[in-house]
Amino acid sequence: MKSVSFRSHVGADGILNLQVPIGITNTELEVMVIIQPFAKPEIEKPEHTRWMAGFFDEVIGSWEGEPLVRSEQGEYEMREELK
């Protein structure tokens, strides 16, 4: 007996199409299919990678220095066309 496990997707038509290469030819097989919905596990980010609670409320609009000014960006470089 050979066990094969994989994930697949059922389209809007509700039909599951399976193509499983098993390396056996010209013989009769008994096939058992178990259908089980796959629930993606919720992955929680580690504490050190999250924003602190209230971070955005504290920093948005809190700049108190001189107004920020974007300096001149210069001329756009013209390049040869790719062939």
Residue pairs with C-beta under 8 A, 6 or more apart in sequence:
2 22
4 20
4 22
6 20
7 38
8 16
8 17
8 18
10 16
16 35
18 33
